[in-house]
Amino acid sequence: MGVQDYLRALDNAVKRGSTFLCQYCGERTTSLGSECVCSNCEMPEYSDIDTMKAKNQPLFAALEALTEKIAANDYAAALAAYDSLYANGKDPGYLYAKALALIKQSNYQISMIKYDREGFMEENTSLRDDSARLASGARAALVSAIKACEPLLKDERPPLLPVYVTFLCHIKLGNLMEAGYTQQMLNKIEKYLGLYAKMMLDSNTGMYSEVLKSVDELLRPESFSSNALFYAALALYGQGKYKESKAIVAALKKQISRGSLDELELEIKDAETI
């Protein structure tokens, strides 16, 4: 498939797909099949918004409140909400989602740094220290999620979710060998998430041709993932195909709110000026 095929697949999903709601971060994601991967946290989604609201109104309300808190940069309240959600069912997915919120808060602290302050800029130092503390907290939350999943991974056929959460945590921590091992486990349990995980792992190891092969599979109507387009943009950028990567980023930004898209857009712009 080429870039125009990618864009047509996205357009088809927008016109004909359903909007899913992530039960871990509250993000809305458009997809064509009966399952998808969240465009924000990359956890699996199985319910559209109407189904979620009908089946679990308390969770729906909690997710709506959670997204409002994060949008308002009220991270203290958002982190407390994640603690409550985890305590309610001990789902390790919420530990992973909490880690992502901590990373987002850490990045927010960095974005507050200004170099036109008066005096010795003590506030900038405080912001950097806070950012480092939050990043450390995120790593701790990821490790806690892995440890929470460990007992379940010892089963002969472990449950899908703990394996996938473990994979995501290892990817975020940069533990690529461990991520590769859990990807192989995933592939034996469910082909869809196994393929998605392979695409993520190949992206992290610079296997761009392999990433694009997975993208082709994940843009089919029966296995559509809008996130596959993001990984296609990353792979094309890695191959030096900046024009093609930029076209995908521009199309995705109309549908998905994701900080990594902004970061990739800036990287492409910098690369084009060299």
Backbone bond lengths (Angstrom), bond angles and torsions (degrees), N, CA, C in turn:
res aa  C-N    CA-C-N  psi(-1)  N-CA   C-N-CA  omega(-1)  CA-C   N-CA-C  phi
1 M - - - 1.463 - - 1.526 110.55 -
2 G 1.326 115.64 150.24 1.443 121.08 176.75 1.520 110.84 -111.08
3 V 1.326 116.16 -178.47 1.461 120.53 -176.34 1.519 111.79 -59.78
4 Q 1.310 118.19 -41.21 1.467 119.99 179.99 1.529 111.21 -63.90
5 D 1.328 116.69 -34.52 1.469 120.19 175.52 1.522 110.31 -65.21
6 Y 1.341 116.32 -40.56 1.460 120.55 177.91 1.531 110.57 -60.29
7 L 1.322 115.45 -45.22 1.463 119.81 -176.68 1.529 111.40 -68.55
8 R 1.328 116.30 -35.50 1.470 119.36 176.35 1.521 110.72 -66.23
9 A 1.320 117.27 -38.44 1.466 121.04 178.20 1.524 110.52 -62.72
10 L 1.329 117.06 -41.86 1.461 120.78 177.94 1.520 110.83 -65.23
11 D 1.313 117.11 -43.94 1.464 121.36 179.82 1.524 110.88 -61.92
12 N 1.326 116.63 -39.45 1.465 120.99 178.71 1.529 111.01 -64.44
13 A 1.329 116.45 -40.37 1.467 120.47 179.27 1.522 111.08 -65.80
14 V 1.321 116.74 -40.71 1.468 120.71 179.60 1.526 110.79 -63.69
15 K 1.327 116.54 -39.42 1.465 120.91 -176.34 1.524 112.65 -78.77
16 R 1.341 116.80 -34.40 1.464 119.84 -170.40 1.530 114.71 -118.39
17 G 1.317 116.88 -7.98 1.453 119.74 -173.89 1.516 114.23 -83.83
18 S 1.324 114.13 178.24 1.460 122.64 175.88 1.527 109.01 -108.99
19 T 1.314 115.77 156.38 1.461 120.42 178.38 1.516 109.61 -99.11
20 F 1.318 116.19 116.04 1.459 123.02 -179.97 1.522 109.72 -92.70
21 L 1.323 115.34 154.52 1.465 121.22 178.14 1.518 109.05 -118.82
22 C 1.325 116.35 125.69 1.459 120.30 179.83 1.518 110.26 -76.23
23 Q 1.322 117.04 129.04 1.456 120.46 -179.13 1.524 112.46 -82.29
24 Y 1.349 116.19 1.36 1.466 119.81 -179.86 1.527 113.14 -108.53
25 C 1.320 117.45 -33.47 1.468 118.56 -179.69 1.518 113.12 -127.93
26 G 1.340 117.57 -7.88 1.456 120.44 177.70 1.518 114.86 81.83
27 E 1.335 117.76 3.52 1.463 120.77 -179.35 1.524 110.69 -72.14
28 R 1.320 116.04 146.55 1.464 122.42 176.36 1.523 109.64 -97.22
29 T 1.331 115.72 135.26 1.465 121.48 -176.90 1.521 109.05 -136.00
30 T 1.319 116.50 133.02 1.458 121.68 178.62 1.517 110.03 -90.47
31 S 1.338 116.33 133.37 1.456 120.30 178.70 1.521 110.20 -150.06
32 L 1.331 115.47 167.10 1.458 120.97 -177.13 1.519 113.12 -102.77
33 G 1.324 117.63 -29.86 1.456 120.61 -175.08 1.507 113.30 -88.26
34 S 1.346 115.61 -161.77 1.468 121.18 -179.53 1.523 111.88 -92.60
35 E 1.320 116.66 -4.25 1.457 121.66 176.03 1.519 108.44 -148.74
36 C 1.317 115.37 159.28 1.457 119.17 176.98 1.520 108.89 -156.91
37 V 1.311 115.65 -178.27 1.456 121.97 177.14 1.515 107.80 -114.27
38 C 1.312 116.28 135.34 1.460 121.36 -177.55 1.533 110.62 -57.71
39 S 1.312 115.99 134.26 1.462 120.71 -179.60 1.520 112.41 -72.13
40 N 1.332 117.27 -10.60 1.459 121.03 -179.66 1.527 111.99 -104.67
41 C 1.326 116.75 -62.67 1.471 119.88 -173.90 1.523 113.48 -97.67
42 E 1.336 117.69 -11.47 1.462 124.63 177.03 1.531 113.61 71.02
43 M 1.320 116.48 19.08 1.460 119.75 170.47 1.531 108.97 -80.50
44 P 1.339 117.63 155.45 1.467 119.51 179.96 1.523 111.78 -70.56
45 E 1.330 115.27 146.60 1.463 121.81 178.01 1.528 108.85 -125.39
46 Y 1.333 114.91 138.50 1.464 119.81 -177.57 1.527 113.23 -128.15
47 S 1.339 118.30 -3.43 1.464 120.98 -175.46 1.521 110.99 -129.42
48 D 1.346 115.75 134.16 1.451 118.18 172.43 1.529 108.50 -76.59
49 I 1.322 116.58 171.74 1.460 120.70 -173.17 1.525 112.03 -59.35
50 D 1.328 117.08 -45.50 1.471 120.21 -177.55 1.525 111.64 -63.32
51 T 1.341 116.53 -40.71 1.468 120.26 179.26 1.516 111.12 -65.28
52 M 1.342 116.15 -45.20 1.463 120.34 178.48 1.524 111.35 -58.84
53 K 1.319 115.81 -44.96 1.465 120.65 -177.91 1.524 111.14 -64.06
54 A 1.333 116.24 -38.71 1.463 120.74 -178.17 1.522 112.24 -73.69
55 K 1.340 116.88 -38.12 1.461 120.73 -174.16 1.522 113.65 -84.40
56 N 1.334 115.93 -32.34 1.467 118.54 -173.99 1.529 109.71 -145.95
57 Q 1.314 115.55 75.40 1.453 121.05 -178.19 1.532 112.94 -59.74
58 P 1.349 119.93 -41.67 1.470 119.24 178.43 1.526 112.98 -59.50
59 L 1.355 117.00 -43.03 1.458 120.06 178.88 1.519 110.60 -66.57
60 F 1.330 116.66 -41.14 1.462 120.58 178.36 1.522 110.46 -58.21
61 A 1.323 116.49 -46.01 1.467 121.14 -179.88 1.527 111.14 -64.46
62 A 1.340 116.25 -39.91 1.471 120.29 179.39 1.523 111.17 -64.50
63 L 1.331 116.79 -39.16 1.458 120.92 179.25 1.525 111.64 -68.73
64 E 1.327 116.21 -39.30 1.464 120.01 177.24 1.526 110.23 -61.42
65 A 1.337 115.86 -43.98 1.468 120.27 179.30 1.523 110.79 -65.93
66 L 1.326 115.61 -38.13 1.468 120.78 -178.97 1.530 111.51 -63.06
67 T 1.326 116.68 -46.53 1.465 119.78 -179.66 1.532 111.13 -64.74
68 E 1.322 117.01 -34.42 1.465 120.25 177.37 1.527 110.57 -65.84
69 K 1.334 116.67 -39.32 1.466 120.32 -179.89 1.527 111.23 -65.60
70 I 1.320 116.48 -42.77 1.465 119.70 179.92 1.525 110.58 -68.43
71 A 1.334 116.61 -40.02 1.468 119.93 178.18 1.525 111.57 -61.61
72 A 1.337 116.01 -31.37 1.469 121.11 179.46 1.530 111.90 -89.28
73 N 1.338 116.65 6.30 1.477 122.62 -177.50 1.532 112.39 59.89
74 D 1.324 115.76 27.99 1.466 120.95 176.02 1.532 107.64 -91.45
75 Y 1.320 115.31 72.09 1.453 120.15 -172.40 1.523 112.73 -71.38
76 A 1.310 117.51 -30.46 1.464 119.67 179.07 1.526 109.94 -59.75
77 A 1.335 116.36 -44.93 1.466 120.56 178.90 1.523 111.11 -68.74
78 A 1.335 116.62 -38.23 1.467 120.10 -179.63 1.527 110.90 -65.13
79 L 1.329 116.97 -42.97 1.464 120.59 -179.98 1.525 110.82 -66.07
80 A 1.330 116.51 -37.29 1.468 119.97 176.51 1.525 110.17 -64.33
81 A 1.325 116.43 -36.79 1.469 120.57 178.60 1.529 110.24 -65.58
82 Y 1.330 117.14 -39.91 1.462 119.67 177.72 1.530 111.23 -65.51
83 D 1.324 116.50 -39.27 1.468 119.73 176.49 1.528 110.78 -59.37
84 S 1.326 115.33 -40.53 1.464 120.58 -179.83 1.526 111.09 -67.40
85 L 1.326 116.73 -43.15 1.463 120.60 179.77 1.530 110.95 -64.07
86 Y 1.326 117.05 -39.46 1.462 119.60 178.69 1.526 110.76 -67.97
87 A 1.319 116.66 -42.98 1.466 120.83 -179.43 1.522 111.28 -62.47
88 N 1.325 116.56 -29.87 1.466 120.99 -175.83 1.525 113.29 -70.76
89 G 1.345 117.35 -29.41 1.460 118.35 -177.56 1.508 115.03 -143.94
90 K 1.341 116.85 0.04 1.467 122.31 -179.90 1.533 112.20 56.81
91 D 1.326 115.87 34.03 1.460 120.79 177.21 1.531 107.83 -80.93
92 P 1.345 118.53 115.47 1.471 120.63 -176.87 1.521 113.34 -63.35
93 G 1.320 116.76 -16.56 1.459 120.03 176.80 1.513 112.14 -59.60
94 Y 1.344 116.39 -29.81 1.463 119.37 179.24 1.527 112.05 -76.35
95 L 1.321 117.69 -26.58 1.466 119.91 172.91 1.523 110.01 -68.03
96 Y 1.323 115.64 -40.99 1.463 120.45 176.42 1.528 110.60 -63.45
97 A 1.336 116.59 -45.25 1.462 120.43 -179.97 1.521 111.08 -64.45
98 K 1.328 117.12 -36.27 1.466 120.73 176.15 1.525 110.15 -62.52
99 A 1.322 116.82 -40.62 1.461 120.51 178.43 1.527 110.62 -60.03
100 L 1.325 116.67 -41.03 1.460 119.88 178.83 1.525 111.39 -64.99
101 A 1.340 116.34 -37.50 1.463 120.11 177.04 1.526 110.65 -64.63
102 L 1.321 116.75 -38.70 1.461 120.54 177.37 1.533 111.10 -65.44
103 I 1.325 116.82 -39.10 1.465 120.54 176.30 1.522 110.22 -63.01
104 K 1.332 115.16 -42.65 1.462 119.48 178.90 1.525 111.07 -63.59
105 Q 1.325 116.65 -40.79 1.462 120.14 177.96 1.529 110.48 -66.00
106 S 1.329 116.88 -39.52 1.456 121.01 177.76 1.528 110.64 -60.15
107 N 1.327 115.95 -44.52 1.468 120.55 178.54 1.523 111.16 -65.49
108 Y 1.328 115.87 -35.52 1.469 120.11 178.73 1.534 109.96 -63.93
109 Q 1.322 116.67 -41.07 1.460 120.12 178.06 1.538 110.84 -60.68
110 I 1.310 116.20 -42.43 1.463 120.66 178.35 1.528 110.61 -63.01
111 S 1.332 116.48 -39.60 1.468 120.01 -178.73 1.526 112.35 -65.89
112 M 1.329 116.38 -18.51 1.471 120.83 -179.34 1.529 112.29 -82.78
113 I 1.321 117.02 -10.08 1.460 120.34 -179.40 1.527 110.08 -67.79
114 K 1.319 115.81 132.78 1.465 121.59 178.72 1.527 108.76 -130.37
115 Y 1.305 115.72 142.46 1.457 120.07 -177.83 1.529 113.05 -103.84
116 D 1.334 115.95 9.85 1.466 119.62 176.90 1.527 111.38 -109.15
117 R 1.352 115.73 18.30 1.460 118.96 177.73 1.530 110.08 -72.71
118 E 1.312 116.05 155.39 1.459 120.62 177.63 1.532 110.20 -82.34
119 G 1.312 116.29 159.40 1.463 120.71 175.41 1.512 112.41 76.86
120 F 1.334 115.61 -146.51 1.462 121.62 -174.61 1.525 113.45 -93.94
121 M 1.312 115.98 9.58 1.474 121.52 174.80 1.520 112.30 58.66
122 E 1.342 116.42 41.79 1.462 119.97 179.00 1.524 111.58 -59.45
123 E 1.330 116.03 -30.86 1.469 118.94 -178.87 1.523 111.08 -64.25
124 N 1.330 116.87 -36.32 1.467 120.20 177.10 1.523 111.11 -62.84
125 T 1.322 116.40 -40.66 1.467 120.63 178.37 1.517 110.35 -62.27
126 S 1.329 115.91 -42.58 1.465 120.71 178.63 1.525 111.41 -62.59
127 L 1.324 116.10 -40.54 1.469 120.57 179.69 1.526 111.00 -65.53
128 R 1.336 116.23 -40.02 1.470 119.30 177.78 1.528 110.92 -65.13
129 D 1.322 115.63 -42.07 1.466 119.57 179.40 1.524 110.70 -63.36
130 D 1.324 116.53 -42.07 1.464 120.61 178.52 1.522 110.57 -63.67
131 S 1.327 116.31 -41.41 1.462 120.64 179.95 1.524 110.58 -61.45
132 A 1.328 116.68 -44.49 1.463 120.63 179.65 1.524 111.20 -64.25
133 R 1.340 116.29 -39.70 1.470 121.00 178.84 1.531 110.42 -63.26
134 L 1.323 116.20 -42.47 1.463 120.69 -179.42 1.528 111.32 -68.33
135 A 1.326 116.59 -39.11 1.471 120.04 177.23 1.524 110.41 -62.32
136 S 1.332 116.17 -39.25 1.457 120.66 176.86 1.524 110.62 -64.71
137 G 1.325 116.35 -39.63 1.464 120.60 176.84 1.516 111.83 -64.07
138 A 1.330 116.72 -36.40 1.463 120.72 177.40 1.520 110.98 -63.89
139 R 1.334 116.02 -44.62 1.476 119.48 177.68 1.527 110.76 -60.93
140 A 1.325 116.31 -40.29 1.467 119.88 179.16 1.525 110.85 -63.84
141 A 1.333 117.11 -39.38 1.467 120.91 179.16 1.525 110.72 -66.34
142 L 1.331 117.14 -38.31 1.468 120.60 177.72 1.528 110.98 -64.77
143 V 1.325 116.21 -42.45 1.466 120.24 177.76 1.523 110.37 -64.05
144 S 1.332 116.80 -40.01 1.473 120.69 178.51 1.520 110.47 -62.70
145 A 1.338 116.98 -39.00 1.464 120.42 178.64 1.526 110.79 -64.17
146 I 1.337 116.50 -41.82 1.466 120.36 178.30 1.531 110.49 -61.89
147 K 1.320 116.22 -44.62 1.465 120.45 -179.14 1.527 111.36 -65.42
148 A 1.334 116.67 -36.05 1.465 120.09 178.69 1.526 111.09 -66.09
149 C 1.332 116.11 -29.54 1.471 120.61 -178.91 1.522 113.19 -84.47
150 E 1.322 117.57 -24.16 1.471 122.55 -171.78 1.527 114.46 -50.64
151 P 1.352 119.35 -48.05 1.468 118.09 -177.40 1.525 113.44 -59.51
152 L 1.341 116.74 -32.75 1.461 120.90 -177.99 1.524 112.16 -77.56
153 L 1.318 116.94 -22.67 1.461 120.19 -179.03 1.528 112.54 -76.36
154 K 1.320 117.04 -9.29 1.465 121.23 -179.51 1.529 112.38 -82.14
155 D 1.342 116.85 -11.65 1.465 120.24 178.30 1.530 110.48 -64.88
156 E 1.321 116.17 153.98 1.462 120.08 179.13 1.523 110.70 -60.13
157 R 1.332 115.87 -40.02 1.469 121.12 173.61 1.529 106.92 -127.13
158 P 1.320 117.87 88.23 1.464 120.95 -174.90 1.527 112.30 -65.65
159 P 1.328 117.41 153.35 1.464 120.90 177.40 1.526 110.70 -61.56
160 L 1.314 114.99 149.54 1.461 120.86 -175.75 1.528 113.06 -60.87
161 L 1.331 117.47 -49.19 1.460 120.60 -170.86 1.531 113.42 -60.93
162 P 1.350 119.61 -48.32 1.471 118.35 179.37 1.524 113.52 -60.66
163 V 1.324 116.60 -35.25 1.472 119.67 178.69 1.526 109.53 -65.87
164 Y 1.330 116.02 -44.65 1.460 119.71 -177.79 1.532 111.53 -68.01
165 V 1.330 117.06 -41.49 1.469 120.11 177.06 1.523 110.06 -61.02
166 T 1.319 116.57 -42.37 1.469 120.52 177.84 1.519 110.54 -59.79
167 F 1.327 116.02 -43.83 1.468 120.05 177.73 1.525 111.21 -58.72
168 L 1.337 117.10 -49.99 1.465 120.85 -178.40 1.529 111.39 -59.50
169 C 1.323 116.39 -41.96 1.471 120.48 -179.62 1.520 111.58 -63.83
170 H 1.334 116.83 -42.07 1.464 119.83 178.60 1.529 110.84 -65.21
171 I 1.329 116.91 -37.73 1.465 119.93 176.87 1.522 110.25 -61.35
172 K 1.328 116.86 -46.43 1.465 121.07 -179.03 1.527 111.46 -64.57
173 L 1.317 117.01 -33.46 1.462 121.47 -179.74 1.527 112.58 -82.68
174 G 1.327 116.13 -9.12 1.464 119.66 -178.14 1.511 114.08 80.02
175 N 1.337 116.87 16.52 1.469 121.86 178.21 1.533 108.88 -86.32
176 L 1.322 117.07 77.24 1.458 120.06 -169.82 1.530 113.04 -72.41
177 M 1.318 118.18 -30.55 1.465 119.89 177.12 1.532 110.38 -65.30
178 E 1.343 115.73 -45.81 1.464 120.36 178.37 1.530 110.76 -66.04
179 A 1.337 116.05 -36.97 1.463 119.92 177.61 1.528 110.26 -63.13
180 G 1.330 117.05 -39.23 1.454 120.72 178.75 1.520 112.02 -63.48
181 Y 1.317 116.19 -39.32 1.465 120.76 178.61 1.522 111.25 -64.47
182 T 1.344 116.77 -45.11 1.466 119.61 -179.02 1.528 111.30 -71.87
183 Q 1.337 117.45 -27.70 1.469 119.31 175.40 1.524 110.47 -64.29
184 Q 1.315 116.76 -39.10 1.462 120.38 177.39 1.528 110.83 -64.57
185 M 1.337 116.45 -38.56 1.465 119.78 175.78 1.525 110.41 -63.15
186 L 1.324 116.23 -43.79 1.464 120.92 -179.99 1.517 111.61 -58.90
187 N 1.320 115.65 -42.48 1.459 120.58 -176.19 1.523 112.15 -62.69
188 K 1.329 116.64 -26.69 1.464 120.75 178.30 1.529 111.52 -79.89
189 I 1.352 116.53 -20.20 1.463 120.35 -175.95 1.523 111.41 -95.93
190 E 1.337 116.77 -46.79 1.469 120.87 -179.36 1.514 109.46 -149.00
191 K 1.326 116.60 124.63 1.456 121.40 -175.48 1.528 112.47 -66.35
192 Y 1.345 117.06 -35.59 1.466 120.08 -176.22 1.526 111.20 -62.57
193 L 1.335 117.08 -56.00 1.462 119.77 179.91 1.527 111.24 -70.49
194 G 1.331 116.91 -28.46 1.456 119.64 175.64 1.520 111.22 -63.15
195 L 1.331 115.91 -42.55 1.460 120.84 178.25 1.521 110.97 -68.41
196 Y 1.319 116.12 -41.53 1.466 119.91 179.01 1.533 110.21 -61.90
197 A 1.321 115.77 -44.25 1.464 120.25 179.04 1.527 111.11 -63.51
198 K 1.322 117.45 -38.22 1.472 120.44 177.60 1.523 110.29 -61.56
199 M 1.334 115.98 -41.12 1.465 120.26 178.83 1.529 110.79 -61.24
200 M 1.347 116.61 -43.33 1.463 120.84 178.17 1.525 111.22 -63.58
201 L 1.319 116.00 -44.98 1.471 120.49 -178.05 1.518 110.56 -64.79
202 D 1.328 117.46 -44.77 1.463 121.19 179.14 1.528 110.71 -62.42
203 S 1.321 117.04 -35.69 1.461 120.63 177.84 1.523 110.55 -64.52
204 N 1.325 116.12 -40.57 1.459 121.00 -178.65 1.526 112.63 -72.89
205 T 1.321 117.21 -20.09 1.466 120.35 179.75 1.528 112.21 -105.26
206 G 1.332 117.05 8.42 1.459 120.82 176.10 1.511 115.10 74.32
207 M 1.337 117.34 21.43 1.470 121.39 178.65 1.530 108.71 -90.07
208 Y 1.324 116.35 71.16 1.460 121.05 -168.21 1.536 113.42 -67.73
209 S 1.321 117.58 -35.45 1.471 119.70 177.88 1.518 110.57 -64.48
210 E 1.342 116.22 -39.70 1.458 120.45 177.85 1.532 111.08 -67.06
211 V 1.331 116.54 -37.67 1.471 120.47 176.48 1.521 109.64 -57.32
212 L 1.326 117.17 -47.21 1.461 120.82 -176.30 1.536 111.69 -66.98
213 K 1.331 117.13 -30.12 1.472 119.73 174.51 1.529 110.17 -64.29
214 S 1.333 116.50 -43.14 1.464 120.41 178.66 1.513 111.01 -67.02
215 V 1.335 116.66 -37.41 1.465 121.28 178.37 1.525 110.14 -57.69
216 D 1.312 116.85 -44.30 1.468 120.52 179.84 1.529 110.92 -56.63
217 E 1.333 116.51 -41.32 1.462 120.55 179.84 1.528 111.55 -70.43
218 L 1.330 116.59 -36.89 1.466 120.93 -174.68 1.517 113.37 -85.10
219 L 1.324 117.56 2.82 1.463 120.34 173.59 1.519 112.10 -107.37
220 R 1.333 116.39 4.64 1.465 119.55 173.04 1.529 108.48 -71.35
221 P 1.339 118.10 147.66 1.473 120.66 -176.80 1.523 114.07 -53.51
222 E 1.338 117.41 -37.77 1.467 120.59 -176.27 1.529 112.79 -77.56
223 S 1.327 117.66 -12.69 1.467 119.82 -178.62 1.528 110.82 -137.61
224 F 1.329 116.47 30.59 1.462 120.92 -171.88 1.528 112.78 -64.57
225 S 1.334 114.63 137.81 1.461 121.74 173.27 1.516 108.14 -140.47
226 S 1.325 116.70 118.43 1.466 119.34 178.14 1.527 110.73 -63.38
227 N 1.331 116.79 -27.68 1.466 120.17 178.90 1.526 112.06 -64.46
228 A 1.331 116.33 -25.50 1.460 118.79 178.47 1.521 110.55 -59.34
229 L 1.323 116.31 -31.38 1.464 120.22 178.40 1.529 111.14 -67.00
230 F 1.319 116.14 -36.01 1.466 119.32 176.79 1.521 110.22 -63.41
231 Y 1.326 116.36 -43.92 1.465 119.45 179.40 1.529 111.39 -68.95
232 A 1.340 116.57 -29.53 1.462 119.62 173.56 1.521 110.00 -64.11
233 A 1.337 116.12 -43.06 1.472 120.46 178.95 1.525 110.65 -62.70
234 L 1.346 116.70 -41.48 1.463 120.56 177.52 1.531 111.12 -62.34
235 A 1.334 116.13 -43.47 1.462 120.36 -177.90 1.527 110.77 -66.04
236 L 1.322 116.51 -43.54 1.456 119.93 179.79 1.532 110.93 -65.14
237 Y 1.333 115.54 -37.86 1.469 119.48 174.83 1.528 109.84 -62.02
238 G 1.327 116.36 -43.68 1.458 120.69 179.20 1.518 112.61 -62.55
239 Q 1.337 116.66 -28.39 1.468 121.33 178.10 1.525 112.59 -87.17
240 G 1.341 115.84 1.31 1.465 119.73 179.60 1.515 114.27 82.35
241 K 1.324 116.97 12.06 1.469 121.12 -179.96 1.533 108.67 -93.94
242 Y 1.327 115.26 73.58 1.458 121.25 -170.60 1.534 112.90 -68.07
243 K 1.317 117.46 -38.83 1.460 120.64 -179.30 1.522 111.11 -61.44
244 E 1.334 116.01 -45.75 1.465 120.78 -179.65 1.522 111.03 -65.95
245 S 1.340 116.14 -42.44 1.462 120.57 178.94 1.525 110.66 -61.94
246 K 1.322 115.72 -43.19 1.467 120.52 -178.53 1.527 111.41 -63.47
247 A 1.322 117.72 -37.72 1.467 121.26 179.73 1.526 111.03 -63.27
248 I 1.324 116.82 -39.68 1.461 120.70 179.20 1.523 110.33 -68.59
249 V 1.340 116.77 -44.45 1.474 120.65 179.46 1.520 110.29 -58.79
250 A 1.325 117.49 -43.81 1.464 121.45 -179.24 1.524 111.10 -61.19
251 A 1.335 117.39 -41.22 1.464 120.99 179.66 1.522 111.31 -69.34
252 L 1.337 116.45 -40.91 1.463 120.69 -179.16 1.527 112.14 -65.97
253 K 1.330 116.85 -37.33 1.457 120.33 -176.76 1.528 112.30 -64.52
254 K 1.322 116.77 -18.42 1.463 120.60 176.18 1.530 111.53 -77.37
255 Q 1.353 115.70 -16.90 1.464 120.43 -174.75 1.522 113.58 -117.70
256 I 1.326 118.01 -26.97 1.461 122.09 -171.27 1.522 110.12 -127.92
257 S 1.312 115.64 134.97 1.460 120.60 173.41 1.525 107.56 -101.10
258 R 1.318 116.54 105.65 1.467 121.17 -174.96 1.519 109.24 -147.39
259 G 1.319 116.48 121.88 1.451 121.13 -176.89 1.506 113.36 -56.97
260 S 1.332 117.08 -33.44 1.462 120.44 -178.55 1.526 111.98 -65.76
261 L 1.327 117.24 -24.41 1.464 119.94 175.01 1.526 110.42 -67.30
262 D 1.325 115.99 -43.25 1.467 120.20 177.44 1.524 110.92 -61.82
263 E 1.341 115.54 -41.68 1.466 120.10 -179.85 1.534 110.87 -63.70
264 L 1.347 116.04 -43.26 1.461 119.34 179.60 1.527 110.67 -65.82
265 E 1.317 116.77 -39.00 1.461 120.90 178.52 1.533 110.86 -59.09
266 L 1.322 116.62 -42.17 1.468 121.13 178.54 1.525 111.08 -66.85
267 E 1.337 116.17 -39.66 1.465 119.91 179.85 1.529 110.85 -64.88
268 I 1.321 115.80 -39.00 1.479 119.38 177.86 1.520 109.48 -64.44
269 K 1.310 116.70 -44.01 1.463 120.91 -179.32 1.525 110.66 -60.92
270 D 1.325 116.29 -43.29 1.470 119.98 178.66 1.526 110.65 -64.46
271 A 1.339 116.47 -41.15 1.462 120.31 -177.83 1.527 110.99 -65.83
272 E 1.313 116.55 -34.90 1.475 120.34 -178.50 1.524 112.60 -70.50
273 T 1.326 116.49 -20.85 1.476 119.72 -178.84 1.524 112.92 -87.40
274 I 1.321 116.24 -10.73 1.474 119.35 -178.84 1.534 110.99 -79.13
